[in-house]
Amino acid sequence: MHGEYKVQGGKLVVVDFDTADSRLSNVQVSGDFFLEPAEALEDIGGALEGLPITVKVEDITAAIRQNLRPGAEMIGFSPEAVAIAVRRALGISGTWRDYEWQIIEAPPQRPAMHLALDEVLAREVAAGRRGPCLRFWEWERPAIIIGGFQSLRNEVDLEAANQFGVETVRRITGGGAMFVEPGSAVTYSLYAPAELVRDMSFADSYAFLDDWVLKALNELGIDAFYKPLNDISSSKGKIGGAAQKRFSSGAVLHHVTMSYDMDAQKMVQVLRIGREKLSDKGTASAVKRVDPLRSQTGLPREEIIRRMKETFVSLNGGTPGGISEEEYAAAEKLAAEKFSTEEWLRHIP
């Protein structure tokens, strides 16, 4: 059995072992990590030796921590990273290339339909009726999308939003409010089997699922980096943010919005962005908080998206795909019955 796991921002962990009587045997742990003292590698391998092949991540992690000699330091990797590599060797945890990805292109949609499509497509992936996919959004109209747990009145100036013709909707994921207009943002969703991130915490999975887009932005000349918990940033400021939901039926939805050409003055008029929210951002005003992709690349939005798709496919594979008539119909129904309703929007007033 052979398994590998690359720690986001860290090192590669490799495990090789045999199985005998449904247990791990002849375990070898290797990689480009650092470990002090070197003899602690025997502690890690010894902790894995004899574990059942049905072992859970938390049990592997606990065994390693318990077996490590006092003062040992794992640098660039962790017990959790070793556990993920073990589970991958056992075929329990998948990698990007284990799946046949589709890259979905679709015409502009109204805000409620985008949110409904997110839920419908995630559930279709969970049910096995479609493979995992990457969907880029096109906006039909200006919108404010508030997080699933935010207070409407605390986040949105509804009078100003109505004045500017900006529609307000609430999504199913957490996180903060975002303001978008057609052509002003790059928004995408990943719909993946839960197995892809099953052994990761929410915090670790954000970094893992955003890694490909950081590589894409780096290739565009942007020094983009991940800023915990859910921001994509650069030396010139924040670029965007991610939000995520794991469905009990077996899928994970991970979506990201990045600024391309933001009307910052309008944004601060329709969103109630307070000093407290900005207090840890190191900026003097909300207008300075967002640093659009356009100013950093000089490229058309369509070119940025095209290059992002190319990077995703080169790293993870993927073929062109679309949304079926049945999926559109299900999303229309969900948009009408849930995401377009005042009850859903105002369930946290």
C-alpha positions in Angstrom: 0.0 0.0 0.0 1.3 3.5 -0.9 -0.2 6.8 0.1 0.9 10.4 -0.2 -0.3 13.7 1.2 1.2 17.2 0.5 0.6 19.5 3.4 -0.8 22.9 2.2 2.1 25.3 2.8 4.2 22.4 4.2 5.9 19.2 3.1 5.1 15.9 1.4 4.3 12.8 3.6 4.6 9.3 2.1 3.6 6.0 3.8 4.2 2.5 2.5 3.1 -0.6 4.3 1.7 -4.1 3.9 -1.4 -5.5 5.5 -1.6 -8.8 7.4 -4.7 -10.0 9.2 -6.5 -6.7 8.4 -3.8 -4.7 10.1 -0.9 -2.5 9.0 2.5 -4.1 8.9 6.0 -3.3 7.7 5.2 0.4 7.9 7.6 3.0 6.4 7.1 6.7 6.7 9.1 9.1 4.5 9.0 12.5 2.9 10.7 15.9 2.5 9.6 17.0 6.0 11.9 17.9 9.0 11.9 15.9 12.2 13.8 16.3 15.4 15.3 14.1 16.6 15.7 11.8 13.6 15.0 8.8 15.8 11.4 10.0 16.2 10.7 8.6 12.7 10.8 5.2 14.4 8.1 6.4 16.9 5.8 7.4 14.1 6.2 4.1 12.2 5.8 2.2 15.5 2.6 4.0 16.2 1.2 2.9 12.9 2.4 -0.7 13.1 -0.5 -3.1 13.9 -3.3 -0.6 13.5 -6.5 -2.0 11.9 -7.2 -1.1 8.3 -10.5 0.4 9.4 -8.7 2.9 11.6 -10.0 6.4 11.7 -8.0 9.6 11.3 -8.4 10.6 15.0 -7.2 7.2 16.1 -4.1 7.4 13.9 -3.4 10.9 15.2 -3.8 9.9 18.8 -1.5 6.9 18.4 1.2 9.0 16.8 1.0 11.6 19.5 1.0 9.0 22.3 4.0 7.2 20.8 6.2 10.3 20.1 9.1 10.7 22.5 9.1 13.8 24.7 10.4 16.9 22.9 10.0 15.5 19.4 9.2 18.2 16.8 7.4 17.5 13.5 8.2 20.4 11.2 6.3 20.9 7.9 3.9 18.0 8.7 1.7 16.7 11.5 0.1 13.6 12.9 -3.0 14.5 10.9 -1.0 14.6 7.7 0.4 11.2 8.3 -3.1 9.9 9.0 -4.4 11.3 5.7 -1.6 9.6 3.8 -2.4 6.3 5.5 -6.1 6.6 4.7 -5.2 7.4 1.1 -3.0 4.3 0.9 -5.9 2.2 2.1 -8.1 3.7 -0.6 -10.4 5.5 1.9 -9.5 9.1 1.1 -9.4 10.3 -2.5 -7.3 12.8 -4.3 -8.3 15.3 -7.0 -7.2 13.0 -9.8 -9.3 10.1 -8.5 -12.4 11.8 -9.9 -13.6 12.8 -13.4 -14.2 16.6 -13.1 -16.4 18.6 -15.3 -16.0 22.4 -15.9 -19.4 23.9 -16.2 -20.2 27.0 -18.2 -23.7 28.5 -18.1 -25.4 31.7 -19.1 -25.9 34.5 -16.5 -28.4 33.8 -13.8 -30.3 35.8 -11.3 -29.0 35.7 -7.7 -31.5 33.3 -6.3 -30.9 30.8 -9.1 -27.1 30.8 -8.5 -27.8 29.9 -4.8 -30.3 27.2 -5.8 -27.9 25.7 -8.4 -25.3 25.4 -5.7 -27.6 23.3 -3.5 -29.0 21.3 -6.4 -25.6 20.4 -8.0 -24.0 19.6 -4.6 -26.8 17.2 -3.9 -26.6 15.6 -7.4 -22.9 15.0 -6.7 -23.7 13.5 -3.3 -26.3 11.2 -4.9 -23.8 10.0 -7.6 -26.0 11.3 -10.4 -23.2 13.6 -11.7 -19.5 13.7 -11.2 -17.7 16.5 -9.3 -17.6 19.8 -11.0 -16.3 23.3 -11.1 -18.8 26.0 -12.1 -18.0 29.7 -12.9 -20.9 32.1 -12.2 -22.1 34.9 -14.5 -24.3 37.5 -12.8 -27.5 38.7 -14.4 -27.9 41.7 -12.1 -26.2 43.4 -9.1 -26.6 41.6 -5.8 -25.7 41.4 -2.2 -25.2 37.8 -0.9 -25.2 37.6 2.8 -23.9 34.7 4.8 -26.3 32.0 6.2 -25.8 33.2 9.8 -25.7 37.0 9.3 -28.2 39.5 10.5 -29.9 41.2 7.5 -30.4 44.6 9.1 -26.8 44.6 10.5 -25.2 43.8 7.2 -27.3 45.5 4.5 -28.7 49.0 4.0 -31.8 47.9 2.3 -32.9 51.4 1.4 -29.6 52.1 -0.4 -29.7 48.7 -2.0 -33.1 49.3 -3.4 -32.1 52.8 -4.6 -29.2 51.2 -6.6 -31.3 48.3 -7.9 -29.3 45.8 -5.9 -31.1 42.5 -5.0 -30.3 41.0 -1.6 -30.3 37.2 -1.1 -29.0 34.8 1.6 -26.8 31.8 0.9 -26.6 28.5 2.7 -22.9 28.9 3.6 -21.5 31.0 6.4 -19.1 33.8 6.1 -19.6 37.5 5.3 -21.7 39.5 2.9 -20.4 40.2 -0.6 -21.5 42.8 -3.2 -21.3 41.9 -6.9 -22.3 43.5 -10.2 -22.1 41.9 -13.7 -18.5 41.8 -14.7 -17.2 42.9 -11.4 -16.2 39.6 -9.8 -14.9 36.1 -10.5 -17.1 33.7 -8.6 -16.9 29.9 -8.8 -18.2 26.8 -7.0 -16.6 23.4 -6.4 -19.0 20.5 -5.9 -16.9 17.6 -4.7 -17.5 14.2 -3.0 -17.1 14.4 0.7 -14.3 11.8 0.5 -12.0 14.4 -1.0 -11.9 16.3 2.4 -13.3 13.7 4.7 -10.2 13.5 6.9 -9.6 17.2 7.0 -10.9 19.8 9.5 -12.8 22.7 8.0 -9.8 24.9 8.4 -7.5 22.5 6.6 -10.0 21.9 3.8 -10.2 25.6 3.0 -6.5 25.7 2.3 -6.6 22.4 0.4 -9.6 23.4 -1.9 -8.1 26.9 -2.6 -4.6 25.7 -3.5 -5.3 25.3 -7.2 -6.6 28.9 -7.5 -3.6 30.2 -5.7 -1.4 28.5 -8.3 -3.5 30.0 -11.1 -3.2 33.5 -9.6 0.5 33.0 -9.1 0.9 32.1 -12.8 -0.9 35.4 -13.6 1.8 37.3 -11.8 -0.2 37.8 -8.5 1.6 36.9 -5.3 -1.6 35.4 -4.0 -1.6 33.4 -0.7 -4.1 31.8 1.6 -5.0 33.8 4.8 -6.8 31.7 7.4 -9.6 31.0 7.8 -11.1 31.8 4.4 -9.4 34.6 2.6 -7.4 34.8 -0.6 -5.1 37.7 -0.3 -1.9 39.3 -1.7 0.7 41.9 -0.7 -1.6 44.5 -2.2 -4.7 43.5 -0.2 -7.5 41.1 0.0 -8.6 39.5 -3.3 -11.5 37.4 -2.2 -13.1 35.0 0.3 -14.4 31.4 0.4 -17.3 29.7 2.1 -18.1 26.1 2.5 -20.8 23.6 3.4 -20.6 19.9 3.9 -23.8 17.9 3.1 -24.6 14.9 5.3 -25.6 13.2 2.0 -21.9 13.0 1.0 -20.8 16.2 -0.8 -18.9 19.4 -0.1 -19.8 22.8 -1.6 -16.9 25.2 -1.7 -17.4 28.6 -3.4 -15.2 31.7 -3.8 -15.8 35.2 -4.9 -12.8 37.4 -5.9 -13.0 41.1 -6.9 -12.2 42.0 -10.5 -13.4 45.6 -10.9 -15.3 46.5 -7.7 -17.3 49.8 -7.3 -16.0 50.2 -3.8 -17.9 53.5 -3.1 -21.2 51.8 -3.9 -20.2 48.7 -1.9 -19.8 50.8 1.3 -23.2 52.5 0.7 -25.1 49.2 0.4 -23.2 47.2 3.0 -23.0 48.2 6.6 -19.3 47.4 7.0 -18.4 48.5 10.5 -15.2 49.5 12.1 -15.2 46.3 14.2 -15.2 44.1 11.1 -12.3 46.0 9.7 -10.3 46.2 13.0 -8.2 43.1 12.2 -7.6 44.0 8.5 -5.0 46.6 9.0 -6.8 49.1 6.8 -8.2 52.5 7.5 -11.3 52.2 5.4 -13.6 49.7 3.7 -12.7 51.1 0.3 -9.1 50.1 0.7 -10.0 46.6 1.8 -10.6 45.2 -1.6 -7.8 44.9 -4.2 -9.4 43.9 -7.6 -7.8 41.4 -10.0 -8.0 43.9 -12.8 -5.5 46.3 -11.1 -3.1 43.5 -10.5 -3.1 41.8 -13.9 -4.4 44.3 -16.4 -6.2 41.4 -18.1 -9.8 41.1 -19.1 -12.0 39.2 -16.7 -12.7 36.5 -19.3 -9.0 35.9 -19.8 -8.4 35.5 -16.1 -11.2 32.9 -16.0 -9.8 31.1 -19.0 -6.4 30.9 -17.4 -7.9 29.6 -14.2 -9.7 26.8 -16.0 -6.5 25.8 -17.7 -4.7 25.6 -14.4 -7.4 23.6 -12.8 -7.5 21.1 -15.7 -3.7 20.8 -15.8 -3.6 20.0 -12.1 -6.7 18.0 -11.6 -8.1 17.0 -15.0 -11.5 18.0 -16.3 -13.7 18.2 -19.4 -16.4 20.7 -20.5 -19.8 20.1 -19.0 -23.2 21.7 -18.6 -26.3 21.8 -16.4 -29.2 19.5 -17.4 -32.8 20.5 -17.9 -33.8 18.5 -14.9 -31.2 20.3 -12.7 -32.3 23.7 -14.0 -36.0 22.8 -13.2 -35.0 21.6 -9.7 -33.1 24.9 -9.2 -36.0 27.0 -10.4 -38.3 25.3 -7.9 -35.8 25.7 -5.1 -35.2 29.4 -6.0 -39.0 30.1 -5.9 -39.7 28.1 -2.7 -36.6 29.1 -0.7 -34.0 31.5 -1.9 -36.4 34.1 -3.3 -38.6 34.2 -0.2 -38.7 36.8 2.4 -39.0 34.1 5.0 -35.5 32.7 4.1 -33.9 36.1 3.6 -35.2 37.4 7.0 -35.0 34.3 9.1 -32.2 36.2 10.9 -33.6 39.8 10.8 
